[in-house]
């Protein structure tokens, strides 16, 4: 999967830089073209001569080449790369990447990279455990970077703990698997709805719910990471998505989401209805803020919102898969099975508020996938990213 791929290998100033030689050899042996970018501190641990001999390319460390003044373009490198792997990534470099401190060639190249970025931290256990490092790593993860967790063991300080850079073979496997997965669903188009909808009462009030959009966004990103082109129709959320294969269409109300979903559904192979759509909206929208002093016990009359999943179920063609989500508080399984029939779904993902640390506002979820024939597939409580992978795995089997 790596033959012909362009890989930037970033090396920073840590003792684990010696492992980067083995990682470089693995990439080259797999047929990848590798450009090494090393920080000035990194040169203190491993020589550019060694790295250049193995990669077959001059090693880049500075913005300008000594003596000639030739400029190394971080923009060109960012466009050239199919992947960027920073191993080892020290606490200092991670902090610079997270906060955009572009004071060396490696970080500047990272900020210009259009390709997926893999970060393999390596540092002493106290540095890795420090709140600032944890925050910076989470920031990098939120930007869409792939964090390859360090291992535990004896460190350069001779202390024992978590902070050892993962072994080169394992880092290579992570990158190789990424490219393998990125071809799985190539050519497929997927529609995902995510987040809540807001139904306006007046200019400052609305009917809504607690959905954060995390589950829908995780599903969209999982599809995109496997090569699918994704249209993500999102209600108002506080999260962002930067994947190049995801086109985000932001909406506010259920009616707006319905209109966009119907328009986009025709060309899709799969639609995943993950949004927590408000069932009702106010019958009337008041143009001015309703004043408590001037209104005694106001009555809010509601009307039904369009049922987006049911409308897509009416439009669904034979080759299309339509996946629903159900959040239930009682009679969960029976209610979910009923929705499958009423909305012409192929299967449904059931959440339950009875499960602790799942559903709204948290980073974990516990789901059951129920098929049209009644078969139920139950999954353990997991991070939403892993739940998304389970759901996409299930959909992929049905597509194949």
C-alpha positions as CSV (number, residue, x, y, z in Angstrom):
1,X,0.0,0.0,0.0
2,X,3.0,2.4,0.4
3,X,4.6,1.8,-2.9
4,X,5.1,5.2,-4.7
5,X,3.7,7.1,-1.7
6,X,5.5,10.3,-0.7
7,X,6.3,10.3,3.0
8,X,7.8,13.1,5.1
9,X,9.7,11.7,8.0
10,X,10.1,14.4,10.7
11,X,12.8,13.8,13.3
12,X,13.2,15.9,16.4
13,X,15.8,16.1,19.2
14,X,15.2,13.1,21.4
15,X,17.3,10.0,22.1
16,X,14.7,7.9,20.3
17,X,15.9,9.5,17.0
18,X,18.1,6.4,16.6
19,X,14.9,4.4,16.0
20,X,14.0,6.7,13.1
21,X,16.7,5.0,11.0
22,X,14.8,1.7,11.2
23,X,11.5,3.4,10.5
24,X,13.1,5.1,7.4
25,X,14.4,1.8,6.2
26,X,10.9,0.2,6.5
27,X,9.3,3.0,4.5
28,X,12.0,2.8,1.8
29,X,11.8,-1.0,1.6
30,X,8.0,-0.8,1.1
31,X,8.6,1.4,-2.0
32,X,7.8,4.8,-0.5
33,X,9.7,7.9,-1.4
34,X,10.9,9.5,1.9
35,X,12.0,13.0,2.5
36,X,13.6,13.5,5.9
37,X,13.0,16.8,7.7
38,X,15.0,17.1,10.9
39,X,15.2,19.8,13.6
40,X,18.6,21.3,14.5
41,X,18.4,19.5,17.8
42,X,17.6,16.3,16.0
43,X,21.0,16.5,14.2
44,X,22.7,16.2,17.6
45,X,21.3,12.6,17.9
46,X,21.5,11.3,14.3
47,X,23.6,12.6,11.4
48,X,22.0,13.8,8.1
49,X,24.6,11.8,6.2
50,X,23.1,8.5,7.5
51,X,19.6,9.6,6.8
52,X,20.4,10.9,3.3
53,X,22.2,7.6,2.4
54,X,19.1,5.6,3.4
55,X,16.5,7.8,1.8
56,X,18.4,8.7,-1.3
57,X,17.5,12.3,-0.9
58,X,19.2,15.3,0.8
59,X,18.0,15.8,4.3
60,X,16.2,19.1,5.0
61,X,16.9,20.9,8.2
62,X,17.0,24.7,7.6
63,X,14.9,27.1,5.6
64,X,18.0,27.9,3.4
65,X,20.8,25.6,2.2
66,X,24.2,26.6,3.5
67,X,26.5,28.4,1.1
68,X,24.1,28.5,-1.9
69,X,21.2,30.2,-0.2
70,X,18.7,27.9,-2.0
71,X,15.3,28.0,-0.3
72,X,13.6,24.9,0.9
73,X,9.9,25.4,0.3
74,X,7.7,24.1,3.1
75,X,4.7,24.8,0.9
76,X,6.0,22.5,-1.9
77,X,6.7,19.8,0.7
78,X,3.2,20.1,2.1
79,X,1.7,19.6,-1.3
80,X,4.1,16.8,-2.3
81,X,3.5,14.5,0.8
82,X,0.9,11.7,1.0
83,X,1.7,11.4,4.7
84,X,3.8,13.1,7.3
85,X,5.2,11.0,10.2
86,X,6.9,12.8,13.1
87,X,8.9,10.2,15.1
88,X,10.2,11.0,17.6
89,X,8.0,14.0,18.5
90,X,9.4,15.7,21.6
91,X,7.3,17.7,24.1
92,X,8.8,20.9,22.6
93,X,7.8,20.0,19.1
94,X,4.4,18.9,20.1
95,X,3.8,22.2,21.9
96,X,5.0,24.1,18.8
97,X,2.7,22.1,16.5
98,X,-0.3,22.5,18.8
99,X,0.2,26.3,19.0
100,X,1.5,27.1,15.6
101,X,5.0,28.2,16.6
102,X,6.7,27.9,13.2
103,X,10.3,28.6,14.2
104,X,11.9,25.7,12.4
105,X,11.5,23.9,9.1
106,X,9.8,20.8,10.5
107,X,6.9,22.7,12.2
108,X,6.5,25.1,9.2
109,X,6.2,22.0,7.0
110,X,3.7,20.5,9.3
111,X,1.6,23.7,9.2
112,X,1.6,23.5,5.4
113,X,0.9,19.7,5.1
114,X,-2.3,18.7,3.4
115,X,-1.8,15.0,4.0
116,X,-2.6,13.0,7.1
117,X,-0.1,13.5,10.0
118,X,1.1,10.8,12.4
119,X,2.7,11.9,15.6
120,X,4.8,9.5,17.8
121,X,5.6,11.2,21.1
122,X,8.8,10.3,22.9
123,X,9.9,11.9,26.2
124,X,10.4,11.2,29.9
125,X,7.5,10.0,31.9
126,X,7.0,13.2,33.9
127,X,7.0,15.3,30.7
128,X,4.5,13.0,29.0
129,X,2.2,13.0,32.1
130,X,2.4,16.8,32.5
131,X,-1.0,18.6,32.0
132,X,0.5,20.9,29.3
133,X,1.7,18.0,27.2
134,X,-1.6,16.2,27.6
135,X,-3.4,19.3,26.5
136,X,-1.2,19.8,23.5
137,X,-1.6,16.2,22.4
138,X,-5.4,16.5,22.6
139,X,-5.2,19.7,20.6
140,X,-3.2,17.9,17.9
141,X,-5.8,15.1,18.0
142,X,-8.6,17.6,17.6
143,X,-6.9,19.0,14.5
144,X,-7.2,15.6,12.9
145,X,-3.7,14.3,13.6
146,X,-3.1,10.6,14.3
147,X,-1.4,10.1,17.7
148,X,0.6,6.9,18.1
149,X,0.8,6.4,21.8
150,X,4.2,5.8,23.4
151,X,5.0,2.6,25.2
152,X,5.9,2.1,28.8
153,X,9.4,0.9,29.7
154,X,12.9,2.1,30.7
155,X,13.5,5.7,29.6
156,X,16.7,7.7,28.9
157,X,16.6,8.9,32.5
158,X,16.6,5.2,33.6
159,X,13.2,5.7,35.1
160,X,10.5,3.3,34.1
161,X,7.2,4.6,32.8
162,X,5.2,5.7,29.7
163,X,7.1,7.8,27.3
164,X,9.1,5.5,25.0
165,X,8.5,6.1,21.4
166,X,6.5,3.2,19.9
167,X,8.7,0.7,18.0
168,X,9.4,1.5,14.3
169,X,7.6,-1.7,13.2
170,X,4.4,-0.7,15.0
171,X,4.6,2.9,13.7
172,X,5.0,1.6,10.1
173,X,2.0,-0.8,10.6
174,X,-0.2,2.1,11.7
175,X,0.7,4.1,8.6
176,X,0.4,1.1,6.3
177,X,-3.0,0.2,7.7
178,X,-4.1,3.8,7.2
179,X,-3.4,3.6,3.5
180,X,-5.0,0.2,3.3
181,X,-8.2,1.4,4.9
182,X,-8.2,4.6,2.8
183,X,-8.9,2.5,-0.3
184,X,-11.7,0.4,1.3
185,X,-14.6,2.6,0.4
186,X,-13.1,4.6,-2.5
187,X,-15.7,5.7,-4.9
188,X,-18.6,5.5,-2.4
189,X,-20.6,8.6,-1.5
190,X,-22.0,8.9,2.0
191,X,-24.5,11.2,3.6
192,X,-24.3,11.7,7.4
193,X,-26.5,14.0,9.5
194,X,-25.1,15.1,12.9
195,X,-25.8,17.3,15.9
196,X,-29.1,18.8,17.1
197,X,-31.5,21.1,15.4
198,X,-32.7,24.4,16.8
199,X,-36.3,25.4,16.3
200,X,-36.7,29.2,16.9
201,X,-39.3,30.6,19.3
202,X,-38.1,34.2,19.1
203,X,-34.8,35.9,18.2
204,X,-33.1,34.6,21.4
205,X,-34.9,31.4,22.3
206,X,-35.2,28.0,20.7
207,X,-36.3,24.4,21.2
208,X,-33.3,22.1,21.1
209,X,-31.5,19.1,22.8
210,X,-28.2,18.2,24.3
211,X,-26.6,16.5,21.2
212,X,-23.0,17.5,20.8
213,X,-22.6,16.1,17.3
214,X,-19.6,14.0,18.4
215,X,-21.0,10.7,17.2
216,X,-22.0,11.9,13.8
217,X,-18.7,13.7,13.2
218,X,-16.8,10.5,14.2
219,X,-18.8,8.5,11.7
220,X,-18.2,11.0,9.0
221,X,-14.5,11.0,9.7
222,X,-14.3,7.2,9.8
223,X,-16.0,7.0,6.4
224,X,-13.6,9.6,4.9
225,X,-10.6,7.9,6.4
226,X,-11.6,4.8,4.4
227,X,-11.8,6.7,1.1
228,X,-15.4,7.6,0.9
229,X,-16.6,11.1,-0.1
230,X,-18.8,12.3,2.7
231,X,-21.5,15.0,2.9
232,X,-21.9,15.9,6.5
233,X,-25.2,17.9,7.2
234,X,-24.6,19.4,10.6
235,X,-26.8,21.1,13.1
236,X,-25.3,23.8,15.4
237,X,-22.3,22.2,17.2
238,X,-19.1,23.4,18.8
239,X,-16.8,21.0,16.9
240,X,-15.2,21.3,13.5
241,X,-14.1,18.9,10.8
242,X,-11.1,19.4,8.5
243,X,-10.9,16.2,6.5
244,X,-10.5,16.9,2.8
245,X,-13.0,14.2,1.8
246,X,-15.8,15.7,4.0
247,X,-18.0,18.5,2.8
248,X,-19.8,20.1,5.7
249,X,-23.2,21.8,5.1
250,X,-24.3,23.7,8.2
251,X,-28.0,24.0,9.0
252,X,-30.1,25.1,12.0
253,X,-33.6,23.7,11.8
254,X,-35.1,20.3,11.1
255,X,-36.8,21.7,7.9
256,X,-33.4,23.0,6.6
257,X,-31.7,19.7,7.4
258,X,-34.5,17.8,5.7
259,X,-34.3,19.9,2.5
260,X,-30.5,19.4,2.3
261,X,-30.7,15.7,3.1
262,X,-33.2,15.0,0.3
263,X,-31.2,17.0,-2.2
264,X,-27.9,15.1,-1.4
265,X,-29.4,11.6,-0.9
266,X,-30.0,10.9,-4.6
267,X,-26.3,10.4,-5.4
268,X,-25.4,8.6,-2.2
269,X,-24.6,4.9,-1.6
270,X,-25.2,5.2,2.2
271,X,-27.1,7.6,4.4
272,X,-26.5,7.6,8.2
273,X,-29.2,9.6,10.1
274,X,-27.2,10.3,13.3
275,X,-28.6,13.8,14.0
276,X,-30.9,14.4,17.0
277,X,-33.6,16.1,15.1
278,X,-36.3,18.0,17.1
279,X,-39.6,16.3,16.6
280,X,-41.5,19.6,17.1
281,X,-41.2,23.2,16.2
282,X,-43.2,26.3,17.4
283,X,-46.2,26.9,15.2
284,X,-45.4,30.6,15.1
285,X,-42.1,32.5,15.3
286,X,-42.3,35.7,17.2
287,X,-40.2,38.5,15.5
288,X,-39.3,40.3,18.8
289,X,-38.1,38.9,22.1
290,X,-41.0,37.7,24.3
291,X,-41.0,39.9,27.4
292,X,-41.8,38.2,30.7
293,X,-43.2,41.5,32.1
294,X,-45.7,41.8,29.2
295,X,-46.8,38.2,28.8
296,X,-48.5,36.2,31.5
297,X,-48.0,32.4,31.2
298,X,-47.5,32.3,27.4
299,X,-48.6,29.1,25.6
300,X,-46.2,27.5,23.2
301,X,-48.1,25.7,20.5
302,X,-46.1,23.1,18.5
303,X,-46.2,21.5,15.1
304,X,-44.6,18.3,13.9
305,X,-41.3,18.6,12.1
306,X,-40.6,16.5,8.9
307,X,-39.4,13.0,9.6
308,X,-36.1,13.1,7.6
309,X,-35.3,9.3,7.9
310,X,-38.9,8.4,6.8
311,X,-38.7,10.7,3.8
312,X,-35.4,9.3,2.7
313,X,-36.9,5.8,3.2
314,X,-39.6,6.7,0.7
315,X,-37.0,7.8,-1.8
316,X,-34.5,4.9,-1.2
317,X,-33.4,2.9,-4.2
318,X,-32.3,-0.7,-4.3
319,X,-28.6,-0.1,-4.1
320,X,-28.8,2.4,-1.3
321,X,-28.3,1.7,2.5
322,X,-30.3,3.8,4.9
323,X,-29.2,3.7,8.6
324,X,-31.2,5.2,11.4
325,X,-30.3,6.1,15.0
326,X,-32.7,5.6,17.9
327,X,-32.4,7.1,21.4
328,X,-34.9,5.4,23.7
329,X,-35.7,5.6,27.4
330,X,-38.1,2.6,27.6
331,X,-39.0,-0.5,25.5
332,X,-35.8,0.3,23.6
333,X,-35.5,-2.8,21.3
334,X,-39.2,-2.9,20.4
335,X,-39.3,0.8,19.6
336,X,-36.2,0.5,17.5
337,X,-37.6,-2.4,15.5
338,X,-40.8,-0.4,14.9
339,X,-38.8,2.5,13.5
340,X,-37.0,0.2,11.1
341,X,-40.3,-0.8,9.5
342,X,-42.0,2.6,9.6
343,X,-39.0,4.4,8.1
344,X,-37.9,1.7,5.6
345,X,-34.4,1.5,7.2
346,X,-31.9,-1.2,6.5
347,X,-30.8,-1.3,10.1
348,X,-30.8,1.0,13.2
349,X,-28.2,2.0,15.8
350,X,-29.8,1.9,19.2
351,X,-28.6,4.1,22.1
352,X,-30.1,4.1,25.6
353,X,-30.0,6.8,28.2
354,X,-30.0,4.0,30.7
355,X,-26.4,3.3,29.9
356,X,-24.0,5.4,31.9
357,X,-21.4,7.5,30.1
358,X,-23.1,7.1,26.7
359,X,-25.1,9.4,24.4
360,X,-25.2,13.1,24.9
361,X,-22.1,15.3,25.7
362,X,-19.6,12.5,26.5
363,X,-16.8,10.9,24.5
364,X,-18.1,7.3,24.8
365,X,-21.1,5.4,23.6
366,X,-22.6,2.0,23.9
367,X,-24.8,0.9,21.0
368,X,-26.7,-2.1,19.7
369,X,-27.2,-2.5,15.9
370,X,-30.5,-4.0,15.0
371,X,-31.2,-5.4,11.5
372,X,-34.5,-5.7,9.7
373,X,-34.8,-9.4,10.5
374,X,-34.5,-8.6,14.2
375,X,-30.9,-9.7,14.7
376,X,-29.2,-7.6,17.3
377,X,-25.4,-6.9,17.6
378,X,-24.4,-5.5,20.9
379,X,-21.2,-3.6,21.5
380,X,-19.4,-2.7,24.7
381,X,-19.0,0.9,26.0
382,X,-16.2,2.5,23.9
383,X,-14.9,5.9,22.8
384,X,-17.1,7.3,20.0
385,X,-14.3,7.0,17.5
386,X,-14.2,3.2,18.1
387,X,-18.0,3.0,18.0
388,X,-17.9,4.8,14.6
389,X,-15.4,2.2,13.3
390,X,-17.7,-0.6,14.4
391,X,-20.7,1.0,12.7
392,X,-18.7,1.6,9.4
393,X,-17.4,-2.0,9.6
394,X,-21.0,-3.2,9.7
395,X,-22.0,-1.0,6.8
396,X,-19.0,-2.0,4.7
397,X,-20.0,-5.7,5.0
398,X,-23.5,-4.8,3.8
399,X,-22.2,-2.9,0.9
400,X,-19.9,-5.7,-0.1
